[in-house]
Amino acid sequence: MKASLVYNVYVRAYRSIRYQGSALALVLLAFALRLWGLTATSLWYDETFMVYHAQQGVIPGVLGLLREDNALPLHGLLLSLWVQIAGSGEFAVRYLSVLLGVSAVPLVLRLGGDLAGRREGGWGGALVFASLPIHVYYAQEVRMYALAVLLAAAFAWTAWRVGSRARGVILYIILGTLMLLAHLYTGLLWAAFLAWGAMCEIGRVANGEWRITNCESRMANGESRITHRGNHGLLHVSRFTFHPAAWRRANLGLAVSALPIVVWAWWRAGVDATAVSAVPSSVVRWIPVFFGVGQYIPEPWATGFVCIVSLSLVLTGITLLRTRRGAALLWLACTLVLPIALLLATTWVKAKWSERYLLPSFGLALALAVGIGWERIGEWQIANSEWRIANYISRFTSYALILSYLALTLLALGRQAAGTWAVALQDEWHPRPDFRGVADYIEGYDESEDAIVVIGGYAAHTLNYYYNGPARLFGLPTGTRVLDTRQVLDLRALEVLESRLGDKETLWLVLWQDALIDPTGLVQSVLVDACHRLPVSAHFTNVGVLHFDLTSCRPLDKIALPPHPLHESFIEPIQLAGYGVIRQRETWEVDLWWETTGPLTDDYFVFVHLLDAGQGLIAQHDHIAGADAYPTGQWAVGTRMRDRFFLHVPGGDCEACSLHFGLYNETGRLYLQDGRDGINVTGGW
């Protein structure tokens, strides 16, 4: 009897030490992977936006983020406190995110163990979380995503305890509120839990117990038929009993606590005028890319990685059914499916899509769902000895999946750490822009007579974070740190640029996302057309740099006036102020100058037709007035735009031709105030 007791104590101690050692190893692995290549890429706009506010101090920084950011400033508060201690260097500000990301590993470990019904489980989910490239990527970024995932993991673990044990109601409310304060899209995780709880309540039976189809984990014939190889006996799987009263209290309390956040979010959605992100045409196609390694390694390895993950998910489903963990399977299903559906639904209200919004919900559940399959298949044993070969096959499958996953993941992380790639966004690759390289290059050539202008101006603070030279640095539009498509650049921007340049003789033009803030390419085209362009002997990732000598092209605002002024007014508050034609053999460039005197009620297209003497069409170019990023329905009062068109004229000569241009929409042409449906001009070019 004593020997048996001593043996049991020894076994428990050994398992405890092994479990704690595994947890420590996983934490160290996550820490090492998140430090790997931490400063390989420069900080970009989203990150320097946070650093800028954090450098202002705790209270000014938080107030600034409340005013300008589209997320509540819980992370900004932490960052403001952090920079007071650690400074605001690249490594320091990203290291905070590393610590937050690593801190989530023990929580994922505990949550995985609870879902699998094993006190010493969870290592599979923690291993996936520690090494999945997208989790590593966003745990290296100076934004709120590492904090949001950390709080989401804590919230998820508490939610399981509330539902299964009726414990932690107050903690559930506190963590849920903090989670929403970190990022509003963590609400997708809460919504998935609400659906899970509702399904569990629907499955209740009269005696208050749960059947396997409705979240019960009863043993067949009172005990499991699956043995645990390391437990020297039958595997014990705990019964799951849902506690609806505690669950309702917890979620009612969280709803009351979150009400001010919901009000703020509703207000923010109405005033947020940042760039619109297109909704992916095929979520099924892109989700494996976003949350896999498809953006880092080529085919067929990328597809192989998706197959490994898919097989692991299937094995998780099978093993949870075999071990009577119906509640955990339902929990994972809700959290994998519902957040994607809800995020897509929200894009109909506000077209804003990004894979990172799914990190605290789908991303967290994916790590757990993959890892549970690894843990359990390798431990299956069939009681009948003639099936021993199946045991070896199951263990081999588990080890092969893990090793294959890690091999591809480490290869992808190596590419990521090199700083040359970034997470895919729809059909394009968007590496982090190399503002550090731009600043270093300009510092090597600039002088005090130089000026640096960033198009658009909201990114000027990003370049300013790195630049320490003598040139004057500013952005267009001025005085903004937030991308706002209502502040696009028109002809008035040239007046601002001319006044800010003063007596500067050389201009560095830095372009990043310039198509959103300068949709007609006005500033760049004026400088290219009128000024002497100086060489730039380097290329920078995702950032454009041009260099100009200004001595022969001042003032800039005067050289952009229409060569042929007009005053043709339409019945809407818009007029054609002039035009210009530049003939280059068979390509004619036609520029139109538009001015608004009031708000426009519709989006209009411009037509430019070249007609022969008999009014026959020779060439035509139609496009949306302004650009896709700034249609006429968004033009502010007083907007002055120059629109550029290109006509292919066979032979390049058409002396008897005339130009015909105007505005139209789906209902027809927009009439001028004198009743004409277009403007005709002849000669003068």
N, C-alpha and C positions, 0 to 999 in steps of 0.2 A: 504493500500500500504506500509506504514511504518512498520506495523507489519510483513508483508511478507518479507520485506527487512531485518528486524532485525532477523527474524527466519532463513533466508538463511545464514546470517552472523554467527549465532549461530551454525547452522548445519555444515558449513564449518570449523569453529574453532574446533568443537567437532571431526569431522573426521580427521583434521590435528593432533590434540593431540592424538587421538587413533592410527593413523598411526605411528607417531613418537614414541609413547609408545610401539607399537608392534615391531618396528625396534630395539629399545633399548633392549627389552626383548630377541629378537632373537640374537643380538650381545652378550648379557650376557650369553645366553645359549651356544652359540658356544665357548665363552671364557672358561666357566666352563668345558665343555666336553673336550676341548683341554688341559686344565690343569690337568684333572683327570688322574692319573697314568703317569704323564709326565716323571718321572725318574724311573719308575718301572723296566724298562729294561736298560741294559748298552748300551752305544754308540757302534755301530759296525763299520765295516771297512769304508763304504761309509761316515759315519758321522765324524769319526776321521780323515779321509783323508781331509775333508774340514777344520776341526779345526786345523790340523797340518799346513796347508798353511796359514790360517788366523793368526796363532800365529807368523808367520814370518814377519808380517807387511803388510801394504796395497799394496805397489808396489811389493815387493818380492812375496807376496801371490798370487796376480793376475798373475804375470809372471809364477809362478810355476804351477798354474792351467791351464794356456794356454798351457804349455808344457806337462802336464801329464793328464789332465782331458779330457773326451770326450764330454764336454759341455762348452759353453762359460761362463766366470767367473763373470757374473753380480751378482749372489747370493754370490759368493766368495768375491766380492768387498764389498757388504753390511756386510757380516760376519766379514771381516777384520776390518771394521770400528766399528762394534758392540763390538767385543772382546776388543777393546781399551777402551771402556766405561764400559762394563758389566762383563768383564773377560771371561774365557774359561771353566768354570765349566759346568757340565752336564745340570743343570737347566738353566743357562744363555744362552748357545748356542742353546738349544731347545726352549727357550722362544721367540727368534727372529722369529722362524717359527710359533709359536703360534700367535704372533701379526700379521704376514703376513696372516695367515689363517683366523683370525677373521676379518681382514680388508676387505676381499672379501665379507662378508655377506651383507653389504649395497648395493654393486654393484649387487649382485645376486637379491636382493630385487627389485632394480630399473629395472633391465633387465626383471625380471619376470612380473612386472607391465606393461612394454612396450609391451611385447609379448602378454599378455592377453588383452591389450587395456584398462587398468584400472589404473588410477592415484594412487589409494590406494591399488593396488594389489601387487603380488609378494611374499606375506608372505609364501605361500606354498612351493615355490622353495627354499626360504631362510631357511625354517625350515628343509627341506630335506638336504640341503647343510650343515647346522649346525650340523646335527646329523648322517649323513651317515658314518658308521665306516671307510670306506676307505679314506674319506676326513679328518676325525679326525686323522687317523693313519699317513698320510703323512704331516699333519700340526704339527706333533710332531717330525719329523725327520729333522736332520741338513743337509738337501739337498735343492735343488732349487725348489721342487715341490710346496710348499706353495706359493712361489713367482710367479711361472709360472701360477698357477691357479688364483692368484690375478690379474695379468696382463691380463690373458685370459678373465676374467670376465669384466675388464674395456674395453678391446678391443672389446668384443662381444657387450657390451652396446653401444659403439661408432659406431660400424658397423651398428647396427640397426638404429641409428640416421642418419647416412650418407645415408642409403638406403631409409629411410622413410621421412626424412626432409631435406636432402642435407646439413646437418650441421655436423661440426666436422671433416672435411677432414684432416686438419693438425694434429689434435689429433689422428686420426685413424692411420696415418703414424707413429707418434711418439710411440704410444702404441704398434703397431704391431712390430716395430723394437725392442723395449725393450722386448716384449714377446718372440721373437725369440732369443734374447740375453740371456734370462733366461733359455730356453730349446728349442732345435731344433724341438722336436716333437710337440711343439705348432703350428708348420706349418700345422698340420692336421686340426686344427680349421680354419685356414685361407683358406685351400683348400675347406673345407665344405662351408664357406661363398662365395667363388668364384663360386662354383656350384650353390648355392642358387641364387646369383645375375644373373648368366647366365640363369637360369630357369625363373626368373622374366622378363628378357629382351626378351627371346623367346616368352613370353606370351603377349607381347605388341600388342595393336590393333591400328588402324589408328588414332583414335582421342586422343591417348596418355593415355587413361584410362585403367583400369584393370578389368577384370571380375573375379568372385569369384574363377573360376578354375585357374586363372593366377594371384593370389596375390591380388585381390580386396576384400575389406570388406564392400561391399554395403549392405544397409538394404533392406530387402524384403518390397516392397511397401513404401519405404522411411523411415521406422522406425522399430525397433526391435519388435518382438512378444514375447520376453522374458522380464519379468519384474525383476527389482532389488529390493529385499525385503527391503534393507536398504536405498533406494534412493527415496522412496515415489513417484515412477513414473516409466516411461520407462527407461530401461538401455540404455545408449548411448554408442555405439561402434564406435570408430573413423575410418574414411576411411583411408586405406593404399594406398599411391601412391608412386610407386618406382621411384627414380630419377637416371636414368642411367648415366647421364653426371657426376654427383658428384661421383657416385660409380666408374666409370672408372678412374677418376682423382685420387681418393684415392688409388686404388689398383695399378695403374701405379706408383704413388709416393712410395708406400710401396715396390714394386718390385725393383725399383732403389735403395732404401735404404737397402734392404735385399741382394743385389747382393754380397757384400763382405762376408756376412754370408754364403751364398750358396757356394762360392768359398772355404771358410774355411771348411765347412762341407764336401765338396767333398774331400779335402785333408785329413781330419781327418778320413774319412771312409777308405781311402787307407792305413793309418798307424796304425789304431786301431787294436791291436792284442789281445784284451781282450777275456775272455772266451765266447764261443758260447752258446747261449740259444736256446733250441729246440723250434720249432714252435708248438703251441698247436694243437693237433689232432682234437679238436672240439671246435671252438670258441663259438658256440652257447651254448655248455654245460658249459664252464668255465666263460664266462662273468657274468652270474648271481652270481657265487661264488665270483669272484673278487670284484664286486660292490654290494654285498649283505652282508649277515651275515652267509653264509654257512661255513665259516672257524671258526666260533666261537660257534655256537649253533647247537645241533644235529637235526636230523630228528624227527618228520615231520615239526618242526618249521622252518627249513631252507627253505624247499619247500613252506611252508605257506608264508614266507616273499616274496619269488619270486612271488607268486600268488598275494599278495597285491600290489606289484609294477606293475605287469603286468596289473591288473585291473585298477590301477590308470592311467597307460598310455592309456588304451582304453578310459577311461572317459575323459582324456585330449583331445584325438582326437575328440571325440563326441562333447565336449563343444566348442572347437575351430571352428568346422564346424557349430554348431548352432549359434554361435555369429559372424559368417562370418569373422573369423581370419585366412583366408587361407594362408596368408604370414607367419604368426607365425607357423602354422602347417608344412609348407614346410621347414621353417628354422630349426625346431626341427628334422624333418625327415632327412634332409641332415646331421645335426651334430651328429645324433645318428648312422647313417649307414655308411657314407663315411669314417670317421676316422678309423673304424675297417677294412674296406676293404683296405684302403691305407696302414695301418700298416702291414697287412698280405702281401700285395704286396711287401713292402720293405724287408720283411724277405727273399725273394728270392734272393735279392742282398746281404744282410748282415743278417744272421740268428740271429736276436736280438729281442726278444719279451719280453715285460713286461707289466702288466696291468697298471702300473703307467704312462706309456707313453700316455695313453688315458685320464688321469685325466683332463687336460685343455680343452679337446674337448668333447668326449663322456661322461665323468664324470660330467662335468658342465651341458651339455644338459639333462642328465638323471635327475639331481636334479630339473631342471626347468619343465621337462615334467611330472614328478610325481606330483609336487606341484600344477601345474595349475589345474589339475583334482580335487584336494581337494578343491581349492578355489571356483570353479564355480558350482560344482554339488549341493553344499549345499545352493546355492542362486537361483536355478531355481524355478520359479513359473509359473504355467500355468494359463492363464487368466480365464478359465472356472472354476467356483467354485466347480463343481462336481469332479474335479481332485485334490482337496485339499489333499487327501490321498497321492497322488504322491509326493507332496511337502514334506510331513513328511518323506516319504521313502527316498527321495533324501538327505535330511539333515541327516537322521540317517545313510545312507550309507557313507556320507562324514565323519561324526564323528567316525564311526566304523573303517574306513580305517586309519584315523589319529591315533587313540588310539592304534589300533593293530600294526601299523608301529612303533610307539614310544615304545611300550612295548617290542617288539622284538629287536629293535635297542638298547635300554638301557641295555637289557640283554647282548647283544653282546659287547657293549662298556664296561660293567663291566668285562667281560672275558678279553677283550683287555687291560684294565687298570691294570689288575692283573699281566700283564707282562709275561704270560705263552704262549701266542699265537701270531701269526703274519699272515700277508696276505698270502693266498695260492699261490704257484707257480706251475702250472700244476698239476701233480698227487701227489705232496708231500707237507708236511707242513714244513715251514722254519721259526722257531722262530728266533728272533734276538739272535745272539751268545752272551753268557754270559762271556765276557772278564773281566768284573768287578769282577765276582765271582772267575774266574781263578786267577786274580792278588791277591785278598784277601787271597785265599787259599795258594798260593805259598809264600806270605809274612809271613804266619804263620809258615812255616817250613824251609824256605831257609836260607842259610848261605853265607858268602862271598866266599866260595870255590865252589859255585854253578854257573852253567851257564843255561840260558834259551834260547832255539832256537825255533823260530816260523816257521812252514812249512805251506804255503809259506811266504817268507820274506816280501811281500807287506803288510801283516797284522801286522808286528812287531810294527809299530807305534800305532796300536790300543791297544795292550797290554801295550805298554810303556806309554800310556795316563793314565793308572790306576796304574801301578806298581811303587812302591817307595822303594823297598828293595835293598839289597846290591849285588845281583847276577848280572852277566854280561848278558845282554839281546841283542840278535841280531836275524836276520832272514835269511833264505835261500830261494831263492837266495838273496845275500846281495845287498845293495845299490839300492833298488827299492821300490816304493810305489804304483806301478800299476801292476795289474795282467796281465801278458804277457805270453801266452802259448808258445812263442818261447824261454822262459828262464826256461824250466823245468829242474828238477834235475836229473843228471846222476852220474856216478862214480866220476867225478871231484868234485862234491859237497862234497864228503867225505873228500877230500883233503882240501877244504876250511874249513869244519867243524873242522877238526883236528887242522889246524893252528889257528883258532879263539878260540878254547877251551883253548889253552895254558896249564897251570897246573891245570885246574879245575878238580875236582874229581867226581862231581855229575852233572847230566844233566836233566833238565826239558824239555820235548818235547811237544810242543803245536801244535795241528793240527786243521786247519780250511780250508776247501776246498782243502785239501792236495792232493786229487785225481787229481786235475787239474795241480798242480805244481810238484808233485812227482807221476806220473802216474803208475809207477811200484812199488810204496811203498818201494823204495830202502832204504832211511834213517831209517825209522821205522823198517824194517825187519832186517837190519844189527844190530841195537841196540838190538832188541828182541832176535836175534839168538846168539849174542856174549856177551852181557853185562848182569849183574845181575839187574833184574827189582825190583824196590822198590815199596811198596804199595802206592796207591793214594785212599784215603778213601772218595772221593766225586765224584759226577757226575755233569757235567756242560752242560747247554743247548746249543746244537749245536756246542760244542767245545770239542776236545779230549785232555787229559792230561796224559802223561806217565812220569815216574820218573826212572832214571837209575843210578847205581853205575858204574863209568868208570874205576875204579882202576885195573880191571883185563882184559880190552878189548882194550887197546891202542897199537899201533895207529889204528884208525878206518879205514883209507884208505888202510891199508895193509891186514886187515882181510877179505876184500871183493875181493881179487884177485882170479882168477879162479884156482881151484885145479889142473885142467888138461889144461895147455895152448895149444892153437892151433894157426895156422896162415893160415886159409883157406880163400882165397880171391875170391870174386864173380866178374862177369863181370861188375856189378855196383860197385861204390866206397864204398863197405862195406865188412868187413871180420868178420869171427867168430874167436874171440880171445881166446876162451876157453870154458870149460864146467865143471859142477860138478853134482854129483848124491848123494842124501841122501835117503837111504832106511829106511822106517819106516813101517815094516810089509808089508801090501798089498798096501801101498801108497808110491810111489817113487816121490821124488822131483827132477826135472831136471832144472838146472840153465844154461843159455847160456849167454856168454859175447860177445856183438857186438861192433864194432868200425867202424866209417865212416871216409873216407879220402876225401870226396867231397860230393856235394849235390846229393840226390837221386831223381829220376824223377817220382817215383810211390810209392804207398802205398802197402806194402807187408805183407803177413801173414807168420807165422812161423809154420812149422809142426815138431812134435816130435813123432816118431814111435818107439815102442819097438817090435823087430822082433825075432822070434825063429830061431833055427839053419837052418830050411828050408825056411827062409825069410817070414814066415807067420806072420800076424799082431796079436800081443797080446794086446797091449794098444796104445792109440793115444791121443794126445792133440794138437789142432791147435788154434791159436788165432792171432790177429793182432800184428805185431811187435811193442813192446813198450807198447802201450795201445791206447784205442779209443781216448783219449785226446791228444795223441802225436804220430800219425802214421808216418811211415818212410819218407813220403813226406815232413814232417816238420822238420826232423832232421837237425840240423846245422852241418857244417863241424867240425870234431873232436869229435862228440858225442860218448860217451862210455856208453852203456846201459847194464844192467843185466836183463835178461828176465827169468821169473820163470814159470815152467809148472809142472803139477801133473798128474801122471799116476796111474791107478788102475791095479795092477798086481795080478791076482788070485794066492793065495798061498804065495805071497811075495818073491818067489825064482825063479830065471831064470839065472842059471850060464852060459848057452850056448847062451844066447840072445845077441843081438847087438842093439845099438841105431842108428837111422837114422833120421837126421834133415836137414832142409834147408828152403828156402824162395820160395814163389809163389804168384802170383796174378791171376786175372781172365783169363789171356792169357796162364798160365802154370807156371812151375817151373823156377826159376832163376838159370842159369847155373853158375858153378864156372869157373875160368879162364882156368882150365885144361879140361873142357868139361863135368865134372860130373854134375848131377842134384841134388846132395845131399851129405851129409857127413856121413860116417859110422864109428862108434867107437865100440870096443868090450872090455870087461873086464875093469879093473881099477876102479871098483866101488864095 
